[in-house]
């Protein structure tokens, strides 16, 4: 399993984020909302986008959430063809990494993104 989080695994275009928001399903968890869109393209890996607004806390805290999210995605095997956007809320400050990892994994399982 690759330890990097390359460009092919990231959402980079604003249009991709907007499509996930508008057409994807929203899955809420303590501290974040996860928008999951099944693109139907099983030839490319699932892609991740992360948004953390300034009202979510100071920069060092928002950066921590982003690192945690990328780490969870590196550790999991996901089905190909999904666009996933994780948006953090201010309640994320109360989460430890273990609780965050469990919550995000649970959301991905409910969205049927995890490979079996």
N, C-alpha and C positions, 0 to 999 in steps of 0.2 A: 504494500500500500504506500503510495507516495506521501512524503512528509511535507511537500510544498502545497501551496494553494494557488495554482497557476491561473492565468488569465481565462482559460477555457472553463474554469469552474466558478467564475465571478460574473455577476450582472454588472455591466459597465455603462449601459445606455439608459438615459432617463425614460425612454419609451418602454423599455423592458420592465422597469419598476412600475410605471403607470399601468401597464397591462396586467401585472401580477396583482396590483391593488384593485383594479376594476373587474377583472375576470376570474381571479383566483379566490379560493375560499379563505376566510379569516379564522384563525384558530388562536384563541386567547389563553394565556397562562399568566401566572403571577410575574409581573415585571416586564412582559413583552407581548407583542402580537405577531403572529407568523402568518403571512399571506402565501399560499401555496397554489401554483398554477401548473396544471398538467399540460405541457405543450404538445404532447403526442409524438415528439421527435425522439425515438428511442436510440438514435445513432450518436447522440451527444450526451455528455454527463450532465447531471443536475447542476444548476448554477445557484449561487448564493449572492444575495444583496443584503447589506446591513445599513440601517438608518438609526442614528442616535442624535436626537435634537438637543440643542443647548439646554433646554429646560429639564433634560434628563440628568443633569448634574454637571460637575466640573469635568474638564477635558480628560484628566487622568482616569476618572471613573468610566466615562464613555468609551475610552480606548480599551479599558479592561474588559468591558462587555463585548466589544468587537473581537478582542483576542480570544475570549472564552468561546464565542460563537464559532470562529474559525477552527478552534481546537476540537470542538464537538463534531463539526463536519468532517475534519480530517480522520477522526476515529471511527466514524460510522460508514457503513456501506449503504449507499442510496441507490434506488432504482434510477435509471437514466431518464431524461426527458422532463424534468421538473424545474421550474423557476421558483425559488423560495426567497422571500424578503422578510427579514426579522427587524421589527421596529421596537425599540426599547421605550419603556415608560419609566416614570420617576420611581415606581415601586421596586425597580430592579436593584436599588441600592441595598435592600434588605437581604438579597440573595447571596448565598455562598456558592462557590463553583459547583459543589456536589448537588445542591438543590437546583441550580440553573441547568446543569447537565441533565438531571432527571426530568425536569419540566420540558426542556427542548426535545429530548428523546421521546417523551410521551406525546408531544404535539406531532412529531414526525411520524410516529406509529399511527396516531389517529388519522393523519392525512394520507396514510398508506404510501409513504415515500420510502420507508425503510425496506431494504432488500431482505427477503426471508431466507 
